[in-house]
Amino acid sequence: MAVQPLLATPTAIDGLWTVRMKTVDDERGAVRELFRASALAEAVGAELGPWKQVNVTETRQGAIRGLHGESMHKLVAVAAGEAFGVYVDARVGSPKFGTVVTVELGPSVQVLVPPGVCNGFQSVSPGSTQYIYCFDREWEPDMDGVAVHPLDPALGIAWPIAIDRTDRRLLSAKDAAQPPLAALRAG
């Protein structure tokens, strides 16, 4: 049996952490600790939760979801498959405003996303990817937050799989209608 402890690493965006889950491997497979309040609080220096809502999306290969930055903490992870995670500091007034961080997400990697930082991903697995969102608030259609167009050239995101902007199986109408990052700064 092999045990990999939880490891949290800060990123270039304040409050955004990559987290390698505690994992116990044996001859049968693996047990991954999705969330343990005390361990995560010790690792990132902040109490989180309780989680009020947990969603799982299933996303076809090549499709993008996001970039959305609601006014809540999110703990995101991949349950099955792999994803290219993208995080953008969209907090007007933040010294890191406009900073983009990308993370290759597999079954043992999580990202802790603070309020106002946009979260998005592209499924890169053949077939589909199952992506988990843990929210510390219940999602509401008109909740406070921001969103940014995921294909805004100013962000410089090198999405691994090319996107046809008109193909709604790859980019939703809602995400295609979001403003560029510069519009947030302009108010």
TORPA-4810 file (N, C-alpha, C, O; in nm, 3 decimals):
<nodes>
NODE_1_0.085_-0.117_0.000_0.000_0.000_0.000_0.090_0.124_0.000_0.189_0.130_0.072_M
NODE_2_0.053_0.223_-0.082_0.128_0.348_-0.090_0.033_0.463_-0.057_-0.081_0.468_-0.105_A
NODE_3_0.082_0.557_0.025_0.001_0.673_0.063_0.072_0.799_0.016_0.188_0.824_0.050_V
NODE_4_0.000_0.879_-0.062_0.049_1.012_-0.100_-0.029_1.113_-0.017_-0.152_1.116_-0.025_Q
NODE_5_0.039_1.196_0.062_-0.034_1.292_0.145_-0.089_1.407_0.062_-0.045_1.431_-0.051_P
NODE_6_-0.186_1.477_0.118_-0.240_1.598_0.057_-0.127_1.699_0.043_-0.046_1.715_0.134_L
NODE_7_-0.122_1.765_-0.070_-0.022_1.869_-0.094_-0.089_1.985_-0.163_-0.142_1.969_-0.273_L
NODE_8_-0.089_2.102_-0.101_-0.150_2.222_-0.158_-0.039_2.318_-0.200_0.056_2.342_-0.125_A
NODE_9_-0.052_2.373_-0.321_0.049_2.463_-0.376_-0.019_2.592_-0.422_-0.114_2.587_-0.500_T
NODE_10_0.029_2.708_-0.373_-0.030_2.833_-0.420_0.007_2.858_-0.565_0.109_2.807_-0.613_P
NODE_11_-0.074_2.937_-0.635_-0.049_2.970_-0.775_-0.018_3.120_-0.787_-0.005_3.189_-0.686_T
NODE_12_-0.007_3.168_-0.908_0.019_3.310_-0.935_-0.101_3.398_-0.906_-0.089_3.520_-0.908_A
NODE_13_-0.218_3.339_-0.878_-0.339_3.415_-0.843_-0.364_3.398_-0.693_-0.372_3.287_-0.643_I
NODE_14_-0.374_3.511_-0.623_-0.398_3.507_-0.478_-0.524_3.428_-0.445_-0.630_3.455_-0.500_D
NODE_15_-0.512_3.331_-0.355_-0.625_3.251_-0.311_-0.655_3.130_-0.397_-0.738_3.047_-0.360_G
NODE_16_-0.588_3.117_-0.514_-0.608_3.000_-0.603_-0.498_2.899_-0.571_-0.379_2.930_-0.578_L
NODE_17_-0.539_2.778_-0.535_-0.446_2.673_-0.496_-0.468_2.550_-0.583_-0.582_2.516_-0.615_W
NODE_18_-0.360_2.482_-0.620_-0.372_2.347_-0.673_-0.354_2.253_-0.556_-0.272_2.277_-0.467_T
NODE_19_-0.431_2.146_-0.556_-0.430_2.052_-0.444_-0.417_1.911_-0.499_-0.501_1.867_-0.579_V
NODE_20_-0.313_1.841_-0.457_-0.303_1.697_-0.487_-0.371_1.626_-0.372_-0.330_1.639_-0.257_R
NODE_21_-0.475_1.551_-0.404_-0.553_1.483_-0.301_-0.470_1.377_-0.229_-0.379_1.317_-0.287_M
NODE_22_-0.502_1.356_-0.103_-0.446_1.241_-0.033_-0.496_1.118_-0.106_-0.616_1.103_-0.130_K
NODE_23_-0.403_1.029_-0.142_-0.438_0.910_-0.219_-0.374_0.787_-0.156_-0.256_0.788_-0.120_T
NODE_24_-0.453_0.683_-0.143_-0.404_0.555_-0.093_-0.421_0.454_-0.207_-0.532_0.425_-0.249_V
NODE_25_-0.309_0.402_-0.255_-0.309_0.303_-0.363_-0.281_0.165_-0.306_-0.196_0.148_-0.218_D
NODE_26_-0.353_0.066_-0.357_-0.321_-0.073_-0.327_-0.349_-0.158_-0.450_-0.377_-0.104_-0.557_D
NODE_27_-0.342_-0.288_-0.435_-0.358_-0.377_-0.550_-0.498_-0.369_-0.613_-0.516_-0.414_-0.727_E
NODE_28_-0.595_-0.314_-0.543_-0.730_-0.301_-0.597_-0.752_-0.173_-0.675_-0.844_-0.164_-0.756_R
NODE_29_-0.667_-0.074_-0.650_-0.686_0.057_-0.714_-0.647_0.168_-0.618_-0.542_0.160_-0.554_G
NODE_30_-0.731_0.270_-0.609_-0.697_0.387_-0.527_-0.819_0.441_-0.455_-0.932_0.431_-0.503_A
NODE_31_-0.793_0.499_-0.337_-0.893_0.577_-0.264_-0.838_0.720_-0.260_-0.727_0.742_-0.211_V
NODE_32_-0.916_0.815_-0.310_-0.876_0.955_-0.309_-0.966_1.031_-0.213_-1.089_1.016_-0.218_R
NODE_33_-0.907_1.111_-0.128_-0.981_1.189_-0.031_-1.023_1.320_-0.097_-0.943_1.413_-0.107_E
NODE_34_-1.147_1.328_-0.143_-1.195_1.446_-0.213_-1.193_1.568_-0.123_-1.155_1.677_-0.167_L
NODE_35_-1.235_1.552_0.003_-1.237_1.667_0.093_-1.229_1.620_0.237_-1.304_1.533_0.279_F
NODE_36_-1.137_1.680_0.312_-1.128_1.665_0.458_-1.103_1.806_0.509_-0.997_1.864_0.486_R
NODE_37_-1.201_1.861_0.579_-1.197_2.002_0.619_-1.068_2.036_0.694_-1.004_2.137_0.664_A
NODE_38_-1.029_1.954_0.791_-0.912_1.987_0.873_-0.783_1.984_0.791_-0.697_2.071_0.809_S
NODE_39_-0.768_1.889_0.703_-0.646_1.878_0.622_-0.635_1.994_0.524_-0.526_2.050_0.508_A
NODE_40_-0.745_2.030_0.457_-0.740_2.140_0.361_-0.718_2.273_0.434_-0.643_2.357_0.386_L
NODE_41_-0.783_2.292_0.548_-0.764_2.415_0.626_-0.619_2.431_0.669_-0.563_2.540_0.662_A
NODE_42_-0.558_2.322_0.712_-0.417_2.328_0.752_-0.328_2.359_0.632_-0.231_2.434_0.644_E
NODE_43_-0.359_2.303_0.517_-0.276_2.320_0.397_-0.285_2.460_0.338_-0.184_2.515_0.293_A
NODE_44_-0.406_2.520_0.336_-0.423_2.650_0.271_-0.439_2.764_0.371_-0.444_2.881_0.332_V
NODE_45_-0.448_2.733_0.499_-0.457_2.838_0.600_-0.592_2.905_0.610_-0.601_3.018_0.657_G
NODE_46_-0.699_2.836_0.566_-0.833_2.893_0.573_-0.935_2.782_0.589_-0.923_2.676_0.528_A
NODE_47_-1.034_2.808_0.672_-1.145_2.713_0.688_-1.238_2.724_0.569_-1.272_2.835_0.527_E
NODE_48_-1.279_2.612_0.513_-1.371_2.612_0.399_-1.489_2.522_0.430_-1.483_2.432_0.513_L
NODE_49_-1.597_2.551_0.359_-1.716_2.471_0.379_-1.798_2.531_0.490_-1.760_2.635_0.546_G
NODE_50_-1.908_2.470_0.524_-1.949_2.346_0.462_-1.991_2.369_0.317_-2.039_2.476_0.281_P
NODE_51_-1.972_2.267_0.236_-2.015_2.277_0.097_-2.167_2.271_0.096_-2.227_2.185_0.159_W
NODE_52_-2.230_2.363_0.023_-2.375_2.375_0.018_-2.434_2.307_-0.106_-2.552_2.274_-0.109_K
NODE_53_-2.349_2.287_-0.209_-2.396_2.224_-0.331_-2.277_2.155_-0.397_-2.166_2.208_-0.396_Q
NODE_54_-2.301_2.037_-0.454_-2.198_1.963_-0.527_-2.260_1.922_-0.660_-2.364_1.857_-0.664_V
NODE_55_-2.193_1.961_-0.770_-2.239_1.926_-0.904_-2.134_1.841_-0.974_-2.014_1.853_-0.946_N
NODE_56_-2.178_1.755_-1.063_-2.089_1.681_-1.151_-2.137_1.706_-1.293_-2.254_1.685_-1.324_V
NODE_57_-2.045_1.751_-1.379_-2.080_1.766_-1.520_-2.013_1.655_-1.599_-1.907_1.606_-1.561_T
NODE_58_-2.075_1.616_-1.706_-2.012_1.525_-1.802_-1.998_1.605_-1.930_-2.097_1.655_-1.985_E
NODE_59_-1.875_1.617_-1.977_-1.845_1.706_-2.089_-1.770_1.631_-2.197_-1.670_1.565_-2.170_T
NODE_60_-1.820_1.642_-2.320_-1.760_1.571_-2.433_-1.622_1.627_-2.465_-1.592_1.743_-2.438_R
NODE_61_-1.538_1.544_-2.523_-1.402_1.582_-2.560_-1.405_1.707_-2.649_-1.481_1.715_-2.745_Q
NODE_62_-1.320_1.803_-2.613_-1.306_1.926_-2.690_-1.395_2.039_-2.643_-1.367_2.155_-2.674_G
NODE_63_-1.503_2.009_-2.569_-1.596_2.113_-2.524_-1.535_2.194_-2.410_-1.457_2.143_-2.328_A
NODE_64_-1.573_2.322_-2.406_-1.529_2.415_-2.302_-1.649_2.450_-2.216_-1.760_2.469_-2.268_I
NODE_65_-1.628_2.459_-2.084_-1.727_2.514_-1.991_-1.659_2.629_-1.918_-1.548_2.614_-1.866_R
NODE_66_-1.725_2.745_-1.915_-1.669_2.861_-1.843_-1.617_2.964_-1.940_-1.619_2.944_-2.062_G
NODE_67_-1.575_3.069_-1.888_-1.506_3.105_-1.766_-1.601_3.185_-1.675_-1.646_3.293_-1.713_L
NODE_68_-1.631_3.131_-1.556_-1.728_3.189_-1.465_-1.663_3.212_-1.329_-1.592_3.125_-1.278_H
NODE_69_-1.689_3.328_-1.269_-1.633_3.361_-1.138_-1.741_3.412_-1.044_-1.751_3.532_-1.020_G
NODE_70_-1.821_3.323_-0.992_-1.927_3.361_-0.901_-1.869_3.403_-0.765_-1.750_3.385_-0.738_E
NODE_71_-1.956_3.460_-0.682_-1.913_3.509_-0.550_-1.920_3.396_-0.447_-1.993_3.405_-0.348_S
NODE_72_-1.843_3.291_-0.471_-1.836_3.178_-0.379_-1.704_3.105_-0.400_-1.643_3.113_-0.506_M
NODE_73_-1.662_3.033_-0.297_-1.547_2.944_-0.312_-1.594_2.819_-0.385_-1.707_2.773_-0.368_H
NODE_74_-1.504_2.765_-0.467_-1.530_2.638_-0.536_-1.410_2.548_-0.514_-1.295_2.594_-0.516_K
NODE_75_-1.435_2.423_-0.493_-1.331_2.321_-0.497_-1.368_2.234_-0.617_-1.474_2.171_-0.618_L
NODE_76_-1.280_2.232_-0.717_-1.311_2.160_-0.841_-1.211_2.046_-0.860_-1.096_2.054_-0.818_V
NODE_77_-1.259_1.941_-0.924_-1.176_1.822_-0.946_-1.234_1.742_-1.062_-1.345_1.768_-1.108_A
NODE_78_-1.158_1.646_-1.107_-1.202_1.554_-1.211_-1.228_1.418_-1.147_-1.140_1.365_-1.079_V
NODE_79_-1.347_1.363_-1.169_-1.379_1.230_-1.118_-1.338_1.122_-1.217_-1.298_1.012_-1.178_A
NODE_80_-1.348_1.154_-1.346_-1.310_1.059_-1.451_-1.265_1.137_-1.573_-1.327_1.237_-1.610_A
NODE_81_-1.159_1.092_-1.634_-1.105_1.158_-1.752_-1.001_1.261_-1.715_-0.943_1.258_-1.606_G
NODE_82_-0.978_1.353_-1.808_-0.880_1.460_-1.787_-0.935_1.589_-1.845_-1.014_1.588_-1.939_E
NODE_83_-0.891_1.700_-1.786_-0.936_1.831_-1.832_-0.820_1.929_-1.827_-0.725_1.911_-1.751_A
NODE_84_-0.829_2.031_-1.910_-0.737_2.144_-1.909_-0.809_2.255_-1.836_-0.899_2.318_-1.891_F
NODE_85_-0.769_2.281_-1.710_-0.834_2.381_-1.628_-0.775_2.519_-1.652_-0.653_2.533_-1.667_G
NODE_86_-0.861_2.620_-1.656_-0.819_2.759_-1.677_-0.882_2.846_-1.570_-1.002_2.834_-1.542_V
NODE_87_-0.801_2.934_-1.511_-0.845_3.020_-1.402_-0.795_3.161_-1.432_-0.677_3.180_-1.461_Y
NODE_88_-0.885_3.259_-1.424_-0.853_3.397_-1.458_-0.893_3.487_-1.341_-1.007_3.482_-1.295_V
NODE_89_-0.799_3.567_-1.293_-0.831_3.663_-1.187_-0.911_3.776_-1.250_-0.856_3.860_-1.322_D
NODE_90_-1.042_3.778_-1.224_-1.132_3.879_-1.280_-1.181_3.973_-1.171_-1.285_4.038_-1.186_A
NODE_91_-1.107_3.981_-1.061_-1.143_4.069_-0.950_-1.088_4.208_-0.979_-0.968_4.233_-0.965_R
NODE_92_-1.177_4.299_-1.020_-1.135_4.436_-1.049_-1.073_4.493_-0.922_-1.131_4.483_-0.814_V
NODE_93_-0.958_4.552_-0.935_-0.886_4.605_-0.819_-0.781_4.510_-0.765_-0.697_4.551_-0.685_G
NODE_94_-0.783_4.385_-0.808_-0.681_4.290_-0.765_-0.549_4.322_-0.835_-0.549_4.351_-0.955_S
NODE_95_-0.437_4.318_-0.763_-0.307_4.340_-0.829_-0.276_4.232_-0.933_-0.188_4.251_-1.017_P
NODE_96_-0.347_4.122_-0.928_-0.326_4.011_-1.022_-0.436_4.006_-1.129_-0.447_3.907_-1.202_K
NODE_97_-0.517_4.114_-1.140_-0.626_4.117_-1.238_-0.572_4.078_-1.376_-0.471_4.132_-1.422_F
NODE_98_-0.642_3.985_-1.440_-0.603_3.941_-1.575_-0.504_3.826_-1.578_-0.476_3.772_-1.685_G
NODE_99_-0.451_3.788_-1.462_-0.357_3.675_-1.458_-0.432_3.547_-1.492_-0.542_3.523_-1.443_T
NODE_100_-0.370_3.466_-1.576_-0.427_3.337_-1.618_-0.339_3.226_-1.564_-0.217_3.230_-1.580_V
NODE_101_-0.399_3.127_-1.502_-0.329_3.007_-1.456_-0.397_2.888_-1.521_-0.520_2.880_-1.524_V
NODE_102_-0.318_2.795_-1.575_-0.374_2.671_-1.631_-0.321_2.553_-1.551_-0.208_2.555_-1.501_T
NODE_103_-0.404_2.451_-1.540_-0.370_2.332_-1.463_-0.420_2.210_-1.539_-0.535_2.207_-1.583_V
NODE_104_-0.334_2.111_-1.555_-0.378_1.983_-1.612_-0.443_1.904_-1.501_-0.380_1.871_-1.401_E
NODE_105_-0.572_1.874_-1.520_-0.650_1.808_-1.417_-0.673_1.662_-1.449_-0.723_1.627_-1.556_L
NODE_106_-0.634_1.578_-1.357_-0.661_1.435_-1.363_-0.727_1.395_-1.233_-0.759_1.481_-1.151_G
NODE_107_-0.749_1.267_-1.211_-0.824_1.222_-1.094_-0.765_1.256_-0.958_-0.838_1.249_-0.859_P
NODE_108_-0.638_1.292_-0.946_-0.582_1.324_-0.814_-0.558_1.473_-0.792_-0.505_1.512_-0.688_S
NODE_109_-0.596_1.557_-0.888_-0.566_1.700_-0.880_-0.695_1.780_-0.863_-0.793_1.758_-0.933_V
NODE_110_-0.692_1.873_-0.768_-0.803_1.963_-0.743_-0.753_2.106_-0.755_-0.633_2.132_-0.755_Q
NODE_111_-0.848_2.199_-0.767_-0.814_2.341_-0.761_-0.915_2.408_-0.669_-1.036_2.389_-0.682_V
NODE_112_-0.864_2.486_-0.575_-0.947_2.567_-0.486_-0.955_2.706_-0.549_-0.854_2.774_-0.564_L
NODE_113_-1.076_2.747_-0.585_-1.099_2.871_-0.659_-1.169_2.971_-0.568_-1.279_2.943_-0.519_V
NODE_114_-1.107_3.089_-0.545_-1.172_3.190_-0.460_-1.280_3.267_-0.535_-1.284_3.265_-0.658_P
NODE_115_-1.367_3.337_-0.462_-1.470_3.418_-0.526_-1.409_3.520_-0.622_-1.306_3.580_-0.593_P
NODE_116_-1.474_3.537_-0.738_-1.429_3.636_-0.836_-1.321_3.589_-0.931_-1.288_3.660_-1.026_G
NODE_117_-1.266_3.472_-0.906_-1.169_3.414_-1.000_-1.248_3.321_-1.092_-1.319_3.232_-1.046_V
NODE_118_-1.234_3.345_-1.222_-1.310_3.266_-1.319_-1.253_3.125_-1.332_-1.131_3.106_-1.336_C
NODE_119_-1.342_3.029_-1.338_-1.309_2.888_-1.352_-1.366_2.838_-1.483_-1.482_2.865_-1.516_N
NODE_120_-1.285_2.766_-1.558_-1.332_2.702_-1.680_-1.243_2.584_-1.712_-1.136_2.566_-1.653_G
NODE_121_-1.289_2.502_-1.805_-1.207_2.387_-1.844_-1.246_2.339_-1.982_-1.353_2.370_-2.033_F
NODE_122_-1.155_2.262_-2.040_-1.183_2.192_-2.165_-1.160_2.043_-2.139_-1.056_2.004_-2.086_Q
NODE_123_-1.258_1.961_-2.177_-1.242_1.817_-2.168_-1.142_1.772_-2.274_-1.158_1.802_-2.392_S
NODE_124_-1.038_1.700_-2.231_-0.937_1.654_-2.327_-0.935_1.502_-2.340_-0.856_1.449_-2.418_V
NODE_125_-1.019_1.433_-2.266_-1.022_1.287_-2.271_-1.105_1.237_-2.388_-1.207_1.298_-2.422_S
NODE_126_-1.063_1.128_-2.451_-1.151_1.065_-2.550_-1.284_1.031_-2.482_-1.286_0.982_-2.369_P
NODE_127_-1.392_1.056_-2.549_-1.524_1.033_-2.489_-1.566_1.155_-2.411_-1.612_1.253_-2.469_G
NODE_128_-1.550_1.151_-2.278_-1.593_1.264_-2.195_-1.513_1.270_-2.066_-1.437_1.180_-2.032_S
NODE_129_-1.534_1.382_-1.994_-1.471_1.406_-1.864_-1.582_1.436_-1.765_-1.677_1.507_-1.797_T
NODE_130_-1.570_1.382_-1.644_-1.663_1.414_-1.535_-1.591_1.509_-1.440_-1.489_1.475_-1.381_Q
NODE_131_-1.647_1.628_-1.426_-1.587_1.738_-1.350_-1.675_1.767_-1.231_-1.796_1.782_-1.245_Y
NODE_132_-1.616_1.774_-1.111_-1.689_1.795_-0.986_-1.671_1.939_-0.941_-1.560_1.993_-0.942_I
NODE_133_-1.782_2.002_-0.900_-1.778_2.135_-0.840_-1.837_2.125_-0.700_-1.950_2.079_-0.684_Y
NODE_134_-1.763_2.168_-0.598_-1.815_2.183_-0.463_-1.826_2.333_-0.437_-1.728_2.406_-0.452_C
NODE_135_-1.946_2.381_-0.399_-1.972_2.523_-0.378_-2.001_2.549_-0.231_-2.066_2.469_-0.165_F
NODE_136_-1.951_2.663_-0.179_-1.986_2.698_-0.041_-2.113_2.783_-0.032_-2.153_2.825_0.077_D
NODE_137_-2.175_2.807_-0.146_-2.308_2.870_-0.155_-2.388_2.793_-0.258_-2.332_2.734_-0.350_R
NODE_138_-2.519_2.795_-0.243_-2.602_2.735_-0.347_-2.603_2.827_-0.467_-2.620_2.949_-0.454_E
NODE_139_-2.586_2.769_-0.585_-2.585_2.847_-0.708_-2.725_2.900_-0.736_-2.824_2.829_-0.718_W
NODE_140_-2.732_3.026_-0.779_-2.857_3.090_-0.818_-2.836_3.156_-0.954_-2.726_3.205_-0.981_E
NODE_141_-2.938_3.158_-1.040_-2.920_3.214_-1.175_-2.869_3.358_-1.177_-2.793_3.394_-1.267_P
NODE_142_-2.909_3.441_-1.082_-2.870_3.582_-1.084_-2.772_3.619_-0.973_-2.767_3.734_-0.931_D
NODE_143_-2.693_3.523_-0.926_-2.601_3.553_-0.816_-2.489_3.645_-0.864_-2.458_3.651_-0.983_M
NODE_144_-2.429_3.715_-0.769_-2.317_3.804_-0.800_-2.202_3.724_-0.859_-2.176_3.611_-0.819_D
NODE_145_-2.135_3.786_-0.953_-2.018_3.723_-1.011_-1.986_3.784_-1.145_-2.049_3.880_-1.190_G
NODE_146_-1.886_3.727_-1.208_-1.839_3.774_-1.338_-1.821_3.655_-1.430_-1.815_3.540_-1.387_V
NODE_147_-1.814_3.685_-1.558_-1.783_3.583_-1.658_-1.703_3.650_-1.768_-1.718_3.769_-1.795_A
NODE_148_-1.619_3.572_-1.832_-1.532_3.621_-1.938_-1.541_3.524_-2.056_-1.555_3.404_-2.037_V
NODE_149_-1.533_3.579_-2.177_-1.537_3.495_-2.297_-1.413_3.404_-2.296_-1.300_3.454_-2.290_H
NODE_150_-1.432_3.272_-2.302_-1.318_3.181_-2.293_-1.223_3.187_-2.412_-1.109_3.140_-2.403_P
NODE_151_-1.267_3.245_-2.523_-1.178_3.256_-2.640_-1.128_3.398_-2.660_-1.083_3.432_-2.770_L
NODE_152_-1.135_3.483_-2.556_-1.082_3.619_-2.563_-0.932_3.611_-2.595_-0.856_3.558_-2.514_D
NODE_153_-0.889_3.663_-2.711_-0.748_3.653_-2.748_-0.654_3.723_-2.650_-0.537_3.686_-2.639_P
NODE_154_-0.704_3.823_-2.577_-0.620_3.894_-2.481_-0.576_3.804_-2.365_-0.476_3.831_-2.300_A
NODE_155_-0.651_3.696_-2.340_-0.614_3.604_-2.232_-0.497_3.515_-2.271_-0.424_3.468_-2.184_L
NODE_156_-0.479_3.492_-2.400_-0.365_3.411_-2.446_-0.375_3.264_-2.406_-0.273_3.199_-2.387_G
NODE_157_-0.496_3.213_-2.394_-0.514_3.073_-2.353_-0.489_2.982_-2.472_-0.550_2.998_-2.577_I
NODE_158_-0.399_2.887_-2.455_-0.370_2.788_-2.560_-0.454_2.663_-2.532_-0.404_2.564_-2.479_A
NODE_159_-0.583_2.670_-2.568_-0.670_2.554_-2.548_-0.611_2.436_-2.626_-0.574_2.453_-2.742_W
NODE_160_-0.601_2.319_-2.566_-0.536_2.205_-2.632_-0.606_2.156_-2.758_-0.541_2.104_-2.849_P
NODE_161_-0.739_2.171_-2.763_-0.816_2.124_-2.878_-0.883_2.246_-2.942_-0.949_2.324_-2.873_I
NODE_162_-0.865_2.262_-3.072_-0.921_2.377_-3.144_-1.072_2.383_-3.128_-1.139_2.279_-3.124_A
NODE_163_-1.125_2.505_-3.120_-1.268_2.526_-3.098_-1.329_2.600_-3.217_-1.277_2.702_-3.262_I
NODE_164_-1.439_2.547_-3.266_-1.521_2.616_-3.365_-1.620_2.700_-3.284_-1.708_2.644_-3.218_D
NODE_165_-1.607_2.833_-3.289_-1.691_2.924_-3.210_-1.841_2.905_-3.234_-1.921_2.941_-3.148_R
NODE_166_-1.880_2.849_-3.348_-2.021_2.834_-3.381_-2.079_2.698_-3.343_-2.200_2.677_-3.352_T
NODE_167_-1.994_2.605_-3.300_-2.039_2.471_-3.265_-2.084_2.469_-3.120_-2.000_2.466_-3.030_D
NODE_168_-2.215_2.470_-3.095_-2.269_2.476_-2.959_-2.244_2.348_-2.879_-2.267_2.346_-2.758_R
NODE_169_-2.198_2.242_-2.944_-2.157_2.122_-2.869_-2.022_2.146_-2.802_-1.985_2.073_-2.710_R
NODE_170_-1.947_2.247_-2.847_-1.815_2.276_-2.793_-1.810_2.405_-2.711_-1.726_2.418_-2.622_L
NODE_171_-1.899_2.500_-2.740_-1.902_2.628_-2.671_-2.048_2.673_-2.665_-2.110_2.698_-2.768_L
NODE_172_-2.102_2.684_-2.544_-2.244_2.718_-2.530_-2.271_2.861_-2.577_-2.180_2.944_-2.582_S
NODE_173_-2.395_2.888_-2.610_-2.436_3.023_-2.649_-2.410_3.120_-2.533_-2.368_3.234_-2.556_A
NODE_174_-2.436_3.077_-2.410_-2.413_3.162_-2.292_-2.266_3.200_-2.282_-2.234_3.318_-2.264_K
NODE_175_-2.175_3.104_-2.294_-2.032_3.134_-2.282_-1.983_3.215_-2.401_-1.896_3.301_-2.385_D
NODE_176_-2.037_3.190_-2.520_-1.997_3.265_-2.640_-2.042_3.411_-2.632_-1.987_3.496_-2.702_A
NODE_177_-2.141_3.441_-2.549_-2.193_3.577_-2.537_-2.124_3.658_-2.427_-2.156_3.775_-2.408_A
NODE_178_-2.029_3.598_-2.355_-1.963_3.669_-2.245_-1.867_3.776_-2.300_-1.817_3.763_-2.411_Q
NODE_179_-1.842_3.880_-2.220_-1.755_3.988_-2.265_-1.607_3.950_-2.255_-1.571_3.855_-2.186_P
NODE_180_-1.522_4.025_-2.325_-1.378_4.007_-2.305_-1.337_4.062_-2.168_-1.412_4.138_-2.107_P
NODE_181_-1.221_4.024_-2.120_-1.173_4.068_-1.991_-1.164_4.221_-1.982_-1.195_4.278_-1.878_L
NODE_182_-1.124_4.286_-2.090_-1.109_4.432_-2.090_-1.240_4.502_-2.054_-1.236_4.611_-1.995_A
NODE_183_-1.354_4.443_-2.087_-1.484_4.504_-2.054_-1.508_4.507_-1.904_-1.577_4.596_-1.855_A
NODE_184_-1.452_4.412_-1.830_-1.467_4.411_-1.685_-1.392_4.528_-1.623_-1.442_4.596_-1.534_L
NODE_185_-1.270_4.550_-1.672_-1.189_4.658_-1.617_-1.255_4.792_-1.648_-1.251_4.884_-1.566_R
NODE_186_-1.315_4.804_-1.765_-1.379_4.929_-1.806_-1.505_4.959_-1.725_-1.553_5.072_-1.721_A
NODE_187_-1.558_4.855_-1.662_-1.675_4.875_-1.577_-1.801_4.851_-1.651_-1.909_4.863_-1.594_G
</nodes>
